[in-house]
């Protein structure tokens, strides 16, 4: 007899551990445990989504003939960790062997390695690239740039290919996907699901046990099973995909979802298969329902970026989350947890995060991430914040996006330069600057946008590191041409902003 461990982000019928097991003899083990629910202060909506989806997946397995041992968080004498749950189940059933699909976090992998049981770890073949394939691609390369890996994934999957060449004559249509915020959004947003009895029970549990965490639990609308997730995907392809590409980088204060797919949480939890999702998008393009830039842009995020960051996470190892190449050590300010700020862009991004457990990639990269990088905030604290507050965040995908792409803390493994900008980029791509207490056009003085001041402060203090970066030369030439007195004023005003952060004052 085997115990078959199914984790909260492995809710897939095709899971390798299930495929290797025998439903007539083996026992599936699933567990809601405090060790997983509180290792960072997860958003209540994230916890509720996973617990509800886990409970419904367990019932689905039972309906297919599996025996499932399921530990609920509020069970009497409930185990506190995954390893304790497995030891409990092993003792109850007399099992000595565990089948498990490799976990997506080193923390869990290491815990399972220490179990006093025979643990057989199987490859997670829900991903397109195995660890071995990624290693083979990466071997001998001076720079591990996603674009070239993405082309290999296109060739492997045959998605949007015309023979051996990319459809449309080019691999990447990103230049068409950078339009600023439109005047109006014609898509109603993600499909919303009324919580059923299972979800209602979970919501009550989460409210009681995690109600103090950052994040609102009210208006819970996520899909919590495969059928609902597939309904949502069809809804988005029909209404959101056609204009997704054009406006994927745009931001609007009163339109939180624009044309975004909001499928990351469903794919990452296992409710949707990434390749099936991409094929559905490809079909929409082939049928003339969506333009090529929308379909290619979306598919690149899934088979390109998603696969690439997973490869980086496992290649770099458990210490990746501790990297701090720029030596940033400022504490994460309270405004990330909803405390008052005069910056409307930060206020709207954090407000949306608190209420939805969601913000799209540009809000994460160029607003909250940009501010953290410019402000010299400790990347480990930034990493834990992103891991905690977003429903789609699991360490394998979140850490490379934060440590590498957003904070440049890995020293340039992922990004060829830091992703920083002044307030001008945010003003161009959003309506956040309208009505802000700061003035995005002011470069110095008490009303100057903090992004304007901190942008130059970052470049100045890290000059030795980046002066030779060919992608940043023009930035330094502009700074050097600036009047010396103005440079001094900019740095002085930026120091004042940083001083307020250190003092816990409103910025």
C-alpha positions in Angstrom: 0.0 0.0 0.0 1.2 3.5 -0.9 0.2 6.9 0.4 -0.3 9.3 -2.4 0.3 12.9 -1.4 -1.7 15.5 -3.3 -0.7 19.1 -2.5 -2.9 22.1 -2.7 -1.3 23.2 -6.0 -1.6 19.7 -7.5 -5.3 19.5 -8.1 -5.0 17.7 -11.5 -6.4 14.5 -12.7 -3.2 13.9 -14.7 -0.9 14.3 -11.6 2.0 11.9 -12.0 1.6 10.6 -8.4 -2.0 9.6 -9.1 -1.0 8.0 -12.4 1.6 5.9 -10.7 -0.8 4.7 -8.0 -3.6 2.0 -7.8 -7.0 3.3 -6.6 -7.9 -0.2 -5.4 -5.0 -0.4 -2.9 -3.4 3.0 -2.4 -4.7 5.9 -0.3 -4.6 9.6 -1.3 -3.6 12.0 1.5 -4.6 15.6 1.4 -4.2 18.0 4.3 -5.1 21.5 5.3 -2.4 22.3 7.8 -1.3 25.5 9.7 2.3 25.0 8.7 1.3 25.7 5.0 -1.4 28.2 5.8 0.8 30.5 7.9 4.5 30.2 6.9 3.8 33.7 5.4 0.6 35.6 6.2 -1.4 34.5 3.2 -4.3 36.6 1.9 -7.6 35.1 3.3 -8.9 34.8 -0.3 -5.9 32.7 -1.3 -6.3 30.3 1.7 -10.1 30.0 1.0 -9.5 29.4 -2.7 -7.1 26.6 -2.1 -9.0 24.9 0.8 -12.3 25.0 -1.2 -10.6 23.6 -4.3 -8.8 20.9 -2.3 -12.0 19.7 -0.6 -13.9 19.6 -3.9 -11.0 17.8 -5.6 -10.9 15.2 -2.8 -14.6 14.5 -3.4 -14.0 14.2 -7.1 -11.4 11.6 -6.4 -13.7 9.7 -4.1 -16.3 9.6 -6.8 -13.8 8.0 -9.1 -13.1 5.2 -6.6 -10.1 6.5 -4.7 -9.8 6.2 -0.9 -9.0 9.7 0.4 -7.7 10.6 3.8 -8.4 14.3 4.1 -7.3 16.3 7.1 -9.3 19.5 7.6 -7.8 22.4 9.5 -10.5 22.4 12.2 -10.5 18.6 12.7 -9.9 17.6 16.3 -6.2 16.9 16.8 -5.5 18.1 13.3 -1.9 17.7 12.2 0.0 21.0 12.0 2.4 20.1 9.1 2.3 18.0 5.9 4.9 15.6 7.3 2.8 15.1 10.5 -0.3 14.4 8.3 1.7 11.7 6.4 3.0 10.1 9.5 -0.5 10.0 11.0 -1.9 8.4 7.8 1.0 5.9 7.6 0.4 4.8 11.2 -3.4 4.5 10.7 -3.1 2.5 7.5 0.2 0.7 8.0 1.8 2.2 5.0 5.6 2.8 4.7 5.8 4.3 1.2 4.7 7.7 -0.1 4.2 8.6 -3.8 4.4 12.3 -4.4 4.8 14.6 -7.4 7.7 17.0 -6.8 6.6 20.1 -4.8 7.0 23.6 -6.2 8.8 25.0 -3.2 12.2 23.9 -1.8 10.8 24.3 1.7 8.3 21.4 1.1 10.8 19.4 -0.9 13.3 19.5 2.0 10.6 18.6 4.6 9.5 15.5 2.6 13.2 14.5 2.3 13.4 14.2 6.1 10.4 11.9 6.5 11.2 8.5 8.1 9.3 6.9 5.3 10.2 5.7 1.8 9.3 8.7 -0.3 9.2 8.3 -4.1 9.3 11.7 -5.8 7.9 11.8 -9.4 8.5 14.5 -12.0 5.7 17.1 -12.3 4.9 16.4 -16.0 2.2 19.0 -16.1 5.0 21.4 -17.2 6.2 21.5 -20.8 9.9 21.6 -20.0 11.5 19.0 -17.6 14.3 20.1 -15.3 16.7 18.1 -17.6 15.4 20.0 -20.7 15.9 23.3 -19.0 19.4 22.4 -17.9 20.3 21.2 -21.4 19.1 24.5 -22.8 20.9 26.6 -20.2 24.2 24.8 -20.3 27.0 26.9 -21.6 25.0 30.0 -22.2 26.4 33.3 -20.9 23.0 34.8 -20.5 19.7 32.9 -19.8 17.3 35.1 -21.7 13.7 34.0 -21.8 13.1 34.9 -25.5 15.4 32.1 -26.8 14.0 29.5 -24.4 10.5 30.5 -25.5 11.4 29.8 -29.1 12.4 26.2 -28.1 9.0 25.8 -26.3 7.2 27.0 -29.4 9.0 24.4 -31.5 8.3 21.7 -29.0 4.6 22.4 -28.6 4.1 23.5 -32.3 1.9 26.3 -31.0 1.4 29.1 -33.5 4.0 27.6 -35.9 4.0 27.6 -39.7 6.2 24.7 -40.4 9.6 25.5 -38.8 8.9 29.2 -38.7 6.7 31.2 -36.3 3.2 32.2 -37.5 3.1 35.8 -38.8 6.9 35.7 -39.6 8.1 36.7 -36.2 8.4 35.1 -32.7 7.3 38.0 -30.6 4.7 40.7 -31.1 5.3 42.5 -27.9 5.8 45.8 -29.6 2.1 45.8 -30.4 1.1 45.1 -26.8 2.1 48.3 -25.1 -0.8 50.7 -25.6 -1.7 53.0 -22.8 -5.0 52.8 -20.9 -8.0 53.1 -23.1 -10.9 55.5 -22.4 -13.3 52.6 -21.7 -13.2 48.8 -21.2 -15.7 46.7 -23.1 -15.1 43.5 -21.2 -17.0 42.8 -18.1 -14.1 41.1 -16.3 -13.6 37.6 -14.9 -16.4 35.2 -14.5 -17.7 35.3 -10.9 -19.0 32.2 -9.1 -21.4 32.3 -6.1 -19.8 30.3 -3.2 -21.5 26.9 -2.9 -21.9 25.0 0.4 -18.4 23.7 0.4 -16.9 27.1 -0.3 -19.2 28.7 2.3 -18.0 26.3 4.9 -14.4 27.2 4.1 -15.0 30.9 4.1 -16.4 30.7 7.6 -13.3 28.7 8.7 -10.9 31.2 7.1 -12.7 34.2 8.6 -12.4 32.7 12.0 -8.8 31.5 11.7 -7.2 34.1 9.4 -9.4 37.1 9.5 -6.6 39.2 10.9 -4.4 38.7 7.8 -4.0 41.4 5.3 -6.8 41.0 2.7 -10.5 41.1 2.5 -12.6 37.9 2.4 -15.8 39.5 1.3 -17.1 39.1 -2.3 -15.3 35.8 -2.9 -15.8 34.9 -6.6 -13.0 32.6 -7.6 -13.7 29.3 -9.4 -13.0 26.4 -7.0 -13.2 23.3 -9.3 -12.1 22.3 -12.8 -15.5 22.8 -14.4 -15.8 26.4 -13.1 -12.3 27.2 -14.2 -13.0 26.0 -17.7 -16.2 28.1 -17.8 -14.1 31.1 -16.8 -11.5 30.4 -19.5 -14.2 30.2 -22.2 -15.7 33.4 -20.9 -12.4 35.2 -21.1 -11.5 33.9 -24.5 -14.9 35.1 -25.8 -14.8 38.5 -24.2 -11.3 39.5 -23.1 -8.8 37.8 -25.4 -9.4 40.0 -28.5 -8.1 43.1 -26.8 -5.8 41.5 -24.2 -2.7 42.1 -26.2 -3.2 45.7 -26.9 -3.8 46.7 -23.3 -2.0 44.1 -21.2 0.4 46.8 -19.8 -2.3 49.4 -19.1 -3.6 50.3 -15.7 -6.8 52.0 -14.6 -7.8 52.9 -11.1 -11.5 51.9 -11.5 -11.0 49.0 -13.9 -9.0 46.4 -12.1 -9.0 43.6 -14.6 -9.1 45.3 -18.0 -8.8 42.4 -20.5 -6.6 40.1 -18.4 -7.2 36.4 -18.3 -7.0 35.8 -14.5 -6.2 32.2 -15.1 -2.8 32.1 -13.3 -4.3 31.0 -10.0 -6.3 28.2 -11.7 -3.3 27.0 -13.8 -0.9 27.1 -10.8 -3.3 25.2 -8.6 -3.9 22.5 -11.2 -7.5 23.3 -12.1 -6.5 24.2 -15.7 -3.9 22.5 -17.9 -1.5 25.1 -19.3 -1.1 23.5 -22.7 -4.9 23.0 -23.1 -5.3 26.7 -22.2 -2.8 27.7 -24.9 -4.4 25.5 -27.5 -7.8 27.1 -26.8 -6.2 30.5 -27.3 -4.5 29.3 -30.5 -7.8 28.0 -31.8 -9.4 31.4 -31.1 -6.7 33.1 -33.2 -7.0 30.5 -36.0 -10.8 31.0 -36.1 -10.3 34.8 -36.5 -11.6 35.6 -33.1 -8.4 37.2 -31.8 -5.5 39.0 -33.4 -2.1 37.4 -33.5 -0.5 39.9 -31.0 -3.1 38.9 -28.4 -2.7 35.2 -28.9 1.0 35.2 -29.1 1.4 37.6 -26.2 -0.7 35.3 -24.0 0.9 32.1 -25.1 4.4 33.6 -24.5 3.4 34.2 -20.9 2.5 30.6 -20.4 4.9 28.4 -22.3 7.6 31.0 -22.3 7.8 33.0 -19.1 6.0 30.6 -16.8 8.2 27.7 -17.9 11.3 29.8 -17.8 11.0 31.1 -14.3 10.3 27.6 -13.0 13.5 26.5 -14.7 15.4 29.3 -13.0 13.9 28.5 -9.6 15.0 24.9 -9.6 18.3 25.6 -11.3 19.4 28.2 -8.8 18.5 26.2 -5.7 17.1 26.9 -2.2 19.2 29.9 -1.5 17.8 31.9 -4.5 15.2 33.7 -2.3 18.1 35.0 -0.1 19.9 36.8 -2.9 20.5 40.5 -2.5 22.9 41.6 -5.2 22.3 45.3 -4.6 22.6 45.2 -0.8 19.2 46.7 -0.2 18.1 46.4 3.5 15.3 48.9 4.1 12.3 47.5 5.8 9.1 47.0 3.8 7.0 50.1 4.6 3.6 50.0 6.1 2.0 51.3 2.9 2.4 47.8 1.4 0.0 46.6 4.1 -2.6 49.3 3.5 -1.3 52.2 5.6 -1.8 55.7 4.3 0.1 56.9 1.3 -0.2 60.0 -0.8 0.9 58.1 -4.0 -2.2 57.2 -5.8 -0.6 54.5 -7.9 0.6 52.7 -4.8 -2.6 53.3 -3.0 -4.7 51.8 -5.9 -2.4 48.8 -6.5 -2.3 47.9 -2.8 -6.1 48.5 -2.4 -6.8 46.2 -5.3 -4.4 43.6 -3.9 -6.1 43.8 -0.5 -9.6 43.4 -1.9 -9.0 40.9 -4.8 -5.7 39.0 -4.0 -4.8 40.0 -7.5 -2.9 42.6 -9.5 -1.7 42.2 -13.0 2.0 42.0 -14.0 2.6 45.7 -14.7 1.1 46.7 -11.4 3.4 44.3 -9.7 6.5 45.1 -11.7 6.3 48.8 -12.4 4.3 50.1 -9.4 4.8 48.1 -6.2 8.0 46.4 -7.5 9.5 49.5 -9.0 8.9 51.5 -5.8 10.5 48.7 -3.7 13.6 48.6 -5.9 14.0 52.4 -6.1 13.5 52.6 -2.4 16.2 50.0 -1.5 13.8 47.7 0.3 15.1 44.3 1.4 14.2 41.9 -1.4 13.5 39.0 1.0 10.8 41.1 2.6 9.4 42.1 -0.8 9.5 38.4 -1.8 7.5 37.4 1.2 5.0 40.1 0.6 4.3 39.0 -3.0 4.1 35.3 -1.8 1.6 36.2 0.8 -0.8 38.6 -0.9 -1.5 37.1 -4.3 -3.8 34.0 -4.9 -1.6 32.8 -7.8 1.7 33.0 -5.8 3.7 29.8 -5.2 7.4 30.1 -4.6 8.6 28.5 -7.8 6.8 31.2 -9.9 6.8 34.1 -7.5 10.4 34.1 -6.3 12.1 34.5 -9.8 9.6 37.1 -10.7 10.4 39.1 -7.5 14.0 38.3 -6.7 15.1 38.3 -10.3 12.8 40.3 -12.6 11.4 42.9 -10.1 14.2 43.5 -7.6 17.3 42.5 -9.6 18.5 40.8 -6.4 19.9 37.8 -8.4 22.4 40.2 -10.1 21.0 39.8 -13.6 20.3 36.2 -14.1 16.8 37.0 -15.3 16.9 40.7 -16.2 19.6 42.3 -18.3 19.0 45.6 -16.4 16.9 46.7 -13.4 13.2 47.4 -14.2 13.0 50.9 -13.0 11.2 54.0 -14.2 10.3 57.5 -13.2 6.7 58.6 -12.8 6.5 59.3 -16.5 6.0 55.6 -17.4 3.1 55.2 -14.8 1.5 58.4 -16.1 1.7 57.2 -19.7 0.3 53.7 -19.0 -2.4 54.6 -16.4 -4.8 57.2 -15.0 -3.2 56.9 -11.6 -1.4 60.3 -11.7 -4.7 62.2 -12.2 -5.8 63.3 -8.8 -2.6 62.2 -7.1 -1.4 64.4 -4.3 2.0 64.5 -6.0 2.7 66.1 -9.4 4.2 63.7 -11.9 5.6 66.6 -14.0 7.5 68.0 -11.0 11.1 66.8 -10.8 12.1 68.4 -7.5 10.4 70.0 -4.6 7.8 68.9 -2.0 5.2 68.0 -4.7 7.5 66.0 -6.9 6.5 62.4 -7.6 8.6 60.1 -5.4 9.3 57.9 -8.4 11.0 60.9 -10.2 13.3 61.5 -7.2 14.1 57.9 -6.3 14.8 57.0 -10.0 17.8 59.2 -10.1 18.8 58.4 -6.6 18.9 54.7 -7.5 21.0 55.3 -10.6 23.4 57.6 -8.6 24.0 55.2 -5.7 24.4 52.2 -8.0 26.5 53.9 -10.6 29.6 51.6 -10.2 27.5 48.5 -10.8 25.5 49.8 -13.8 27.7 52.4 -15.6 28.9 49.7 -18.0 25.5 48.3 -18.8 24.9 49.1 -22.4 21.1 49.3 -21.8 21.6 52.0 -19.1 24.2 54.2 -20.8 21.6 56.8 -22.0 20.2 57.1 -18.5 23.5 58.1 -17.1 24.3 60.4 -20.0 21.0 62.3 -19.2 22.0 62.4 -15.5 25.5 63.7 -16.3 24.2 66.4 -18.5 21.9 67.7 -15.7 23.0 70.9 -14.0 25.1 70.0 -10.9 22.9 72.1 -8.6 19.8 70.3 -9.9 21.4 66.9 -9.3 22.2 67.9 -5.8 18.6 69.0 -5.2 17.2 65.8 -6.7 19.4 63.7 -4.3 18.5 65.8 -1.3 14.8 65.6 -2.0 15.1 61.8 -2.6 16.9 61.4 0.7 13.9 63.2 2.3 11.6 60.6 0.8 13.7 57.8 2.1 14.0 59.4 5.5 10.2 59.5 5.7 10.1 55.8 4.9 12.6 55.0 7.6 10.7 57.1 10.1 7.4 55.4 9.3 6.0 58.7 8.1 3.4 59.0 5.3 5.0 59.2 1.8 
